[in-house]
Amino acid sequence: MLSQCPVVPEHLTSEQPAPVRVLQSNKGLLMLLAQYEALRRRMNADRAAVVEILANDAGED
């Protein structure tokens, strides 16, 4: 019997390109850093959720 592997969306496994921005001030840099930190935390949470889902799916086989 063939086991079905879960399909992981490509956006969770592929590298994302750097944003294209021209910063005009330190405020712009601070805003970019804050946005980056928010995205970094979200992506880490997404990765942890994917690992948990895949681990649970593997245990059900």
Residue frames relative to the residue before (quaternion, step in Angstrom):
aa qw qx qy qz dx dy dz
M 1.0000 0.0000 0.0000 0.0000 0.00 0.00 0.00
L 0.3719 -0.7326 0.5291 0.2121 3.57 -0.90 0.94
S 0.3070 -0.7336 0.5718 0.2015 3.54 -0.92 0.87
Q 0.3779 -0.7209 0.5359 0.2243 3.53 -1.03 0.77
C 0.2642 -0.7508 0.5879 0.1443 3.53 -0.78 1.08
P 0.4691 -0.6639 0.4880 0.3179 3.59 -0.91 0.78
V 0.3848 -0.7039 0.5495 0.2334 3.54 -1.09 0.71
V 0.2073 -0.7738 0.5903 0.0986 3.55 -0.69 1.12
P 0.4697 -0.6816 0.4731 0.3018 3.61 -0.72 0.98
E 0.5758 -0.6347 0.3987 0.3265 3.54 -0.97 0.91
H 0.6402 0.5466 -0.3472 0.4134 3.62 0.99 -0.72
L 0.6446 0.5052 -0.3350 0.4658 3.60 1.22 -0.27
T 0.7632 0.3701 -0.1959 0.4922 3.59 1.16 -0.44
S 0.6758 0.4883 -0.3070 0.4589 3.60 1.16 -0.36
E 0.5487 -0.6036 0.4644 0.3449 3.54 -1.20 0.55
Q 0.3173 -0.7387 0.5666 0.1805 3.52 -1.08 0.76
P 0.4800 -0.6748 0.4684 0.3079 3.60 -0.94 0.79
A 0.5729 -0.5772 0.4546 0.3632 3.54 -1.23 0.49
P 0.5210 -0.6308 0.4587 0.3469 3.59 -1.04 0.65
V 0.3410 -0.7152 0.5719 0.2124 3.54 -1.12 0.72
R 0.2272 0.7656 -0.5658 0.2050 3.55 -0.43 1.24
V 0.2275 -0.7099 0.6438 0.1727 3.49 -1.25 0.54
L 0.2347 -0.7964 0.5459 0.1126 3.55 -0.54 1.19
Q 0.2417 -0.8030 0.5356 0.1001 3.54 -0.82 1.04
S 0.8078 0.1036 -0.0345 0.5793 3.59 1.20 -0.32
N 0.6586 -0.4776 0.3925 0.4291 3.53 -1.33 0.09
K 0.5881 0.5691 -0.3696 0.4400 3.58 1.10 -0.64
G 0.6396 0.5217 -0.3192 0.4657 3.58 1.01 -0.81
L 0.6461 0.5127 -0.3153 0.4694 3.57 1.02 -0.80
L 0.6595 0.5028 -0.3083 0.4659 3.59 0.94 -0.85
M 0.6397 0.5112 -0.3245 0.4735 3.58 1.03 -0.75
L 0.6399 0.5192 -0.3202 0.4674 3.58 1.01 -0.82
L 0.6574 0.5044 -0.3073 0.4680 3.58 0.96 -0.85
A 0.6455 0.5114 -0.3211 0.4677 3.60 1.00 -0.77
Q 0.6515 0.4980 -0.3141 0.4784 3.58 0.99 -0.81
Y 0.6320 0.5300 -0.3274 0.4610 3.57 1.00 -0.83
E 0.6629 0.5052 -0.3093 0.4579 3.59 0.89 -0.90
A 0.6424 0.5120 -0.3260 0.4679 3.60 0.97 -0.79
L 0.6690 0.4855 -0.2996 0.4764 3.59 0.94 -0.85
R 0.6280 0.5424 -0.3354 0.4461 3.58 1.00 -0.82
R 0.6679 0.4921 -0.3000 0.4709 3.59 0.92 -0.89
R 0.6540 0.5090 -0.3158 0.4621 3.58 0.96 -0.85
M 0.6708 0.4935 -0.3070 0.4606 3.60 0.89 -0.89
N 0.6330 0.5153 -0.3383 0.4682 3.61 1.02 -0.71
A 0.6445 0.5013 -0.3204 0.4803 3.58 1.01 -0.77
D 0.6372 0.5209 -0.3246 0.4662 3.60 1.00 -0.80
R 0.6553 0.5080 -0.3152 0.4618 3.58 0.93 -0.88
A 0.6487 0.5112 -0.3194 0.4646 3.58 0.94 -0.86
A 0.6479 0.5103 -0.3192 0.4668 3.59 1.00 -0.78
V 0.6394 0.5175 -0.3257 0.4661 3.59 0.99 -0.81
V 0.6402 0.5158 -0.3266 0.4664 3.59 0.94 -0.84
E 0.6634 0.5034 -0.3069 0.4607 3.59 0.92 -0.88
I 0.6507 0.5115 -0.3150 0.4644 3.58 0.95 -0.87
L 0.6827 0.4819 -0.2932 0.4645 3.57 0.86 -0.94
A 0.6398 0.5180 -0.3288 0.4628 3.59 1.01 -0.74
N 0.6663 0.4892 -0.3016 0.4751 3.60 0.98 -0.81
D 0.6472 0.5103 -0.3187 0.4681 3.59 1.01 -0.79
A 0.6470 0.5170 -0.3221 0.4586 3.59 1.00 -0.78
G 0.6659 0.5170 -0.2979 0.4478 3.58 1.06 -0.72
E 0.6400 0.5470 -0.3227 0.4326 3.59 1.20 -0.44
D 0.5688 0.6228 -0.3801 0.3796 3.61 1.20 -0.33
